[in-house]
């Protein structure tokens, strides 16, 4: 698996470097709820580029989505994990979709419901032709979690393009944040030859927003040039 993953990320690092210089700032002018869907086959078929956001339950996904779109209640934040239960599509600026996926690892649901979510999430990620990148959210405050490592490895095995987004960075001192991120990186390097693109974010401090939007904007420009 390591050889395949290395080739895969060499390709994407080239893509990231291409878009890393002289990018104009993306403005989020319009965001519209496009719908919630139980299966990939029922999702929009207009071919617009899609960017999926997913992580363990209570990782701060809703807060990050609200930060990116600058809409306070676009994604509902809650102290109770497991609120997102479908594939939620938001059309941004009329030309790309932000897709809010259910969190994984939520324990307070039945085994049958958990399996249903797994089938829905895996079906979307592995079959969705218009998916440009999955943003995997990882809590920067805690040690590496086996669920995160397993999910990231599954993405690599399926050759699904993804990046890692560290959340809640404002809760730690700089040296603690660096140590925690390094632990996650070292845990991943036990399985990977190279690491994917990574972002450090804080919904409270509004950190990482411009970097993520610039990354998305670069891929969008290449997408529309090609298609």
C-alpha positions in Angstrom: 0.0 0.0 0.0 2.8 2.4 0.8 4.1 2.5 -2.8 0.6 3.4 -4.2 0.1 6.1 -1.5 3.5 7.6 -2.3 2.7 7.9 -6.0 -0.7 9.3 -5.3 0.6 12.1 -3.1 3.5 12.9 -5.3 0.8 13.8 -7.9 -1.2 15.9 -5.5 1.8 17.7 -4.1 2.5 18.8 -7.6 -1.0 20.1 -7.9 -0.8 21.9 -4.5 2.5 23.6 -5.4 1.0 24.7 -8.7 -1.8 26.6 -6.8 0.3 27.8 -3.8 1.6 31.0 -5.4 -0.1 34.2 -6.4 -3.6 33.1 -5.5 -6.2 35.8 -5.1 -8.4 35.7 -2.1 -11.7 33.8 -2.5 -14.8 35.7 -1.4 -17.7 33.7 -0.3 -20.6 35.8 -1.6 -23.4 33.3 -1.8 -24.2 30.1 0.1 -27.4 28.1 -0.5 -28.5 24.9 1.0 -28.9 22.5 -1.9 -30.4 19.5 0.0 -29.8 16.5 2.2 -29.4 13.0 0.7 -29.3 9.5 2.1 -27.2 8.0 -0.8 -24.7 9.1 -3.3 -27.0 8.3 -6.2 -29.5 10.9 -5.0 -27.0 13.7 -4.7 -26.9 16.6 -7.3 -25.8 15.5 -10.8 -24.7 18.8 -12.2 -21.0 18.0 -12.1 -19.9 20.9 -10.1 -16.8 20.3 -8.0 -17.4 19.1 -4.5 -15.4 19.3 -1.2 -16.4 17.0 1.6 -15.8 17.7 5.3 -15.7 14.8 7.8 -14.1 13.9 11.1 -14.9 12.1 14.4 -17.9 13.3 16.2 -17.4 16.5 18.1 -14.3 17.5 16.2 -15.6 21.0 15.5 -16.8 20.4 11.9 -19.9 22.6 12.1 -17.8 25.5 13.6 -15.3 25.2 10.8 -17.9 25.1 8.1 -19.5 28.2 9.6 -16.1 29.9 9.7 -15.4 29.1 6.0 -18.7 30.4 4.8 -19.0 33.2 7.4 -22.5 32.1 8.2 -23.1 31.6 11.9 -25.8 28.9 11.6 -25.2 27.3 8.2 -24.1 24.1 9.9 -25.7 23.6 13.3 -23.3 23.4 16.2 -24.3 21.3 19.1 -22.8 19.8 22.3 -24.5 16.6 21.4 -22.5 14.7 18.6 -24.3 12.8 15.8 -26.6 15.6 14.6 -25.5 15.3 11.0 -27.1 12.1 9.6 -27.3 12.7 5.9 -25.1 14.0 3.0 -25.7 17.8 3.3 -24.9 19.9 0.3 -24.3 23.6 0.3 -23.8 25.5 -3.0 -21.1 28.1 -2.7 -20.9 31.1 -5.1 -23.0 29.1 -7.5 -20.0 27.0 -8.7 -18.9 24.5 -6.0 -20.4 22.4 -3.3 -19.4 22.1 0.3 -20.5 18.7 1.5 -21.1 18.2 5.2 -20.8 14.4 6.0 -21.8 12.7 9.2 -19.1 12.2 11.8 -17.6 8.8 12.4 -17.0 7.2 15.8 -20.2 8.3 17.5 -21.0 5.6 20.1 -24.6 6.5 21.1 -26.3 5.0 18.1 -27.3 1.4 17.4 -24.9 -0.9 15.5 -27.4 -1.0 12.6 -27.5 2.8 12.4 -23.7 3.1 12.6 -23.4 0.6 9.8 -25.9 2.5 7.7 -23.9 5.7 8.1 -20.7 3.8 7.2 -22.2 2.5 3.9 -23.5 6.0 3.1 -20.2 7.8 3.8 -18.0 5.2 2.1 -20.4 5.0 -0.9 -20.2 8.8 -1.4 -16.5 9.1 -1.0 -15.6 6.1 -3.1 -18.1 6.6 -6.0 -18.5 10.4 -6.3 -16.8 11.4 -9.5 -17.2 15.1 -8.8 -15.5 14.9 -5.4 -12.3 16.9 -5.7 -11.0 16.5 -2.1 -12.1 15.3 1.3 -11.1 17.4 4.3 -10.4 15.1 7.2 -10.8 17.0 10.5 -8.5 16.0 13.4 -8.7 17.4 16.9 -5.4 19.1 17.6 -5.9 18.8 21.4 -5.7 15.1 21.8 -3.2 12.3 20.9 -3.6 10.3 17.7 -6.9 8.4 17.5 -7.0 5.0 16.0 -10.3 5.8 14.3 -8.7 8.7 12.5 -5.7 6.7 11.4 -7.9 3.8 10.1 -10.1 6.2 8.2 -7.2 8.0 6.6 -5.6 4.7 5.6 -8.9 3.6 4.0 -8.9 6.8 2.0 -5.4 6.0 0.8 -6.3 2.5 -0.2 -9.2 3.8 -2.2 -7.0 6.6 -3.7 -9.5 9.2 -2.6 -7.8 12.7 -2.6 -7.8 14.2 0.9 -6.1 16.7 3.1 -5.9 16.9 6.9 -7.4 19.8 8.9 -6.3 20.2 12.5 -9.1 21.9 14.5 -9.4 23.8 17.8 -5.8 25.0 17.7 -6.6 27.9 20.0 -7.0 25.7 23.0 -3.3 24.8 23.3 0.0 26.6 23.8 2.1 26.7 20.7 4.6 24.1 21.9 1.7 21.8 23.0 0.0 22.2 19.6 3.2 21.4 17.8 3.8 18.3 19.9 0.3 17.0 19.4 0.5 17.5 15.6 3.9 15.9 15.5 2.4 12.8 17.3 -0.3 12.5 14.7 2.2 12.9 11.8 4.4 10.2 13.3 1.5 7.9 13.7 0.6 8.3 10.1 4.1 7.9 8.9 4.0 4.3 10.3 1.7 3.6 7.3 2.6 6.3 4.7 5.7 7.3 2.8 4.6 10.9 2.6 2.0 13.1 4.4 -0.8 15.0 2.6 -1.4 18.7 2.7 -2.3 19.9 6.2 -4.1 22.9 7.6 -4.2 24.2 11.2 -7.4 25.9 12.1 -9.3 27.7 14.9 -12.9 28.7 14.5 -12.5 31.0 17.6 -9.3 32.6 16.3 -10.5 32.5 12.6 -7.2 30.7 11.7 -6.8 28.7 8.6 -9.8 30.0 6.7 -8.0 31.8 4.0 -5.6 28.9 3.4 -8.4 26.4 2.9 -10.4 28.7 0.6 -7.3 29.4 -1.4 -6.7 25.7 -1.8 -10.3 25.1 -2.9 -10.1 28.1 -5.3 -7.0 26.8 -6.9 -8.5 23.4 -7.7 -11.7 25.1 -8.9 -9.8 27.2 -11.4 -8.0 24.1 -12.7 -11.3 22.2 -12.8 -13.1 24.8 -14.9 -10.1 25.2 -17.2 -10.2 21.5 -18.0 -13.9 21.0 -18.2 
